[in-house]
Amino acid sequence: MSFWLASARNGQEHDFIQRFDPRFWTVNFPRPMMASVVTTAPDALRVTCEFHHRGELAGLIWETEDTLDHPLHAYTTDRDYTHTVLSFRWRSGGIVALDAVHGPTLTIEGRDASGAARSWYVRLWNYAEGSPEDALVTLPFSQLESGFGLPGEAIHAADIDRMFISLVPEGYVSGSTEQLPARVDGWAELSEISCDGARAMLEIGDCIVPEHGERIATAYDDAFNQTPARLIRQIRHLGYRSQLLHYVGMSHYFRLEPLGAGHYVSLAGGALNDSCAAWHHSFAAEAAAAGFEIVWSLSYELLDAHCWNDWKQRSADGSPALTGWEPPSTLLSPAHAGAMAYLRQVAAAFVQIAESEGLPVHFQIGEPWWWVTAGSYAPCLYDDAAKVAFGGDPPAIADMRAPLDEAQKALLDQAGALLAASTAALAQAVRDAASGPAEVMLLAFTPTILDRQMPELERANLPAGWAYPAFDRLQLEDYDWLTAGADARRRAAYAHVDGKLGYPIDRQDYLSGFVLLPEDALKYWPRIDAALDEAKQRGVQRRFVWALPQVARDGYTRLAPPPDLDAEDAMQNFDDVPYPLALGSDASASPEFSTSILVTASGHERRTAQWADARLRYDVGPGIRSEAELATLLAFFRARHGPARGFRLADPFDQSSGGAAPQPGDQRLGLGDGERTRFALVKRYGDGPEPQVRRITRPRAGSVRVAVNGVETTAFTLDPLGEVVLDDPPANGVEVRAGFLFDVPVRFAEDRLAISATGFAAGQAPSVPLIEIREAA
């Protein structure tokens, strides 16, 4: 299916919003405090805060430049606030009031009249009417003055980058790391938000992509700073419908209790902190109003700094399971009763949120596994609770890559059974918490579970206890292999998981993604998009793009196929049939290039090649010698709807990778990198360091021969559009070559065939022009 990496809006639909629209404010804060912002009305928002230290400060932020929304849906950047007036009603509780020292202050960041970077601090109380906790605030930017009292220093309103209102707890001490005597819960509401005067409106993208059949995934850890209304607007505008997958995260949902100098997850007062609960109630309500259902995803992962030490998985040397994120997260032990009971309480809390907002219960258990330490490949099976569960003194495994004896394999089987029992208990907790039916899914990450370097790991991390119907649906993701081009491993994994767990294809989902770094966007998004099509062809009905922040950052836009055409037909408009007549000796072939030639005043030329490959034109009319052949041609022309649909043509001058009988070493396809298994067929023309390279998209069935490192192999499959997929990835630097016969994809060049019966009877050959179709880059 088609997609687009949009970098900017260029003629697409737009609308206008009032500057300071509540949907587009954000929050930020230091750990371990928590805060969230939600819209409560078209002109109102509410910030909920949880403070643990005297020096913690939350900022309610308005950004002049929209860096969070998809390029097609962002609001325009206008740094000039001259003669703009912002007004709102302020209400608050649990935070320092408007009239106090350190009361809510508007920090404005921008540049002064000379262009030098500056910040100004505008005390809201100086522009308020009412009480310190309930007042009408009016901010005329051209008249604002910085400072605790008035008069102060005038701000420069014509060049502002961002502004934020600071919210601090009662007892605040700037820069202090001292713990508060008890957690402080605070809130602030801005209602009746209005922007008047000059430049009060902003243009905003309003392009609604037609529904394309895919679904989206997002995560609270990525979106905690935004309003749910903003997220749902963007998801719907991008053509996603029906259902979205929401990972509740591992770092922002929990409630904390102090111990010593740290804070640890707690069930005191409820599993979720108030900021998280407020955000997710709003998220569920916004989703329901837009016609979405939510799959709530909870993993065994938790931010390490806030995880109780005895809950953590550990390797044989006592080291905790730590991920590569910064700050690191850790993995909860399936053997620890307290850790697993905690997860069940968290799951129940999200079930209650879903039902309170009128949503059906869909729940995903996300990537539950026994961790393997990066670098050392040490499995984390040896926390105290696990050792007790495994008999008290389980055999040590130092490296999962090493050969294992029977006792070690038996330990991995025990670990798998324990993992399956823990996920079954979590699934049951979800069902028990739901007042009606609950759909429970399990997500597995195949590149780790089925890592060939650790062939026995699946004993622990793909247990037989997960076999159908343990869960209502099985979900798979394989983005490491997907982005690396390891297609053979991906396909082998599907087959292996199908054979072991037995979920029918209509009970399977696929997650396609993701692009960690923006510089990889151009390389990875085509593969991610193609994987969605591939999953659809396999019969996977629910396909999710992982994840929304990267979709927005890179401008990934999935496009719907034309009505009444399936994806393959819409992309290709190609009938995989040969031209039905033999070409006569008078048939012609004409390769053409497109070259821009600039002649200078001195007569010198500057030539620029517009195409990397020649395009062929043919005239196959001279090959027609009988009325029967003419009738065949006319029927074939009508069946193709003239030039509407392509077909194969055997080029009489060029149809082999080398000689008449192709050899496996004829053409170099590329070099292995240890992961890549997909290699496109090409034919090179000319010698030297930069030969002209032609993509071959229509090889003849059964003619393709492949050599890896000089040795012919049959361990490959041939994908559409001439792509060889090896069963095993060649090692780094190993050369892959191939030989083949091929046809040329062509179409009729014109909408009509001009054939004269008189001329044909007199021996005049008709003209039947064909033109080559570009099928691949």
Beta strands, then each sheet from edge to edge (+ up, - down):
strand 1: 3-5
strand 2: 14-18
strand 3: 26-28
strand 4: 34-41
strand 5: 44-53
strand 6: 58-63
strand 7: 84-93
strand 8: 105-111
strand 9: 117-123
strand 10: 128-131
strand 11: 134-140
strand 12: 145-146
strand 13: 153-154
strand 14: 160-167
strand 15: 179-197
strand 16: 201-205
strand 17: 215-219
strand 18: 243-247
strand 19: 255-259
strand 20: 262-266
strand 21: 293-299
strand 22: 301-303
strand 23: 329-331
strand 24: 361-366
strand 25: 438-445
strand 26: 473-477
strand 27: 508-512
strand 28: 542-546
strand 29: 556-558
strand 30: 574-578
strand 31: 588-592
strand 32: 595-599
strand 33: 605-609
strand 34: 615-619
strand 35: 646-649
strand 36: 667-671
strand 37: 678-680
strand 38: 682-685
strand 39: 692-695
strand 40: 705-708
strand 41: 711-713
strand 42: 716-719
strand 43: 723-726
strand 44: 735-739
strand 45: 744-748
strand 46: 769-772
sheet 1: 1+ 29-
sheet 2: 2+ 16-
sheet 3: 3+ 6- 14+ 8- 9+
sheet 4: 4+ 5- 15+ 7- 11+ 10-
sheet 5: 12+ 13-
sheet 6: 17+ 18+ 21+ 24+ 25+ 26+ 27+ 28+ 17+
sheet 7: 19+ 20-
sheet 8: 22+ 23-
sheet 9: 30+ 35+ 45- 46+ 34- 31+
sheet 10: 32+ 33-
sheet 11: 36+ 44- 40+ 41-
sheet 12: 37+ 43- 42+
sheet 13: 38+ 39-
end
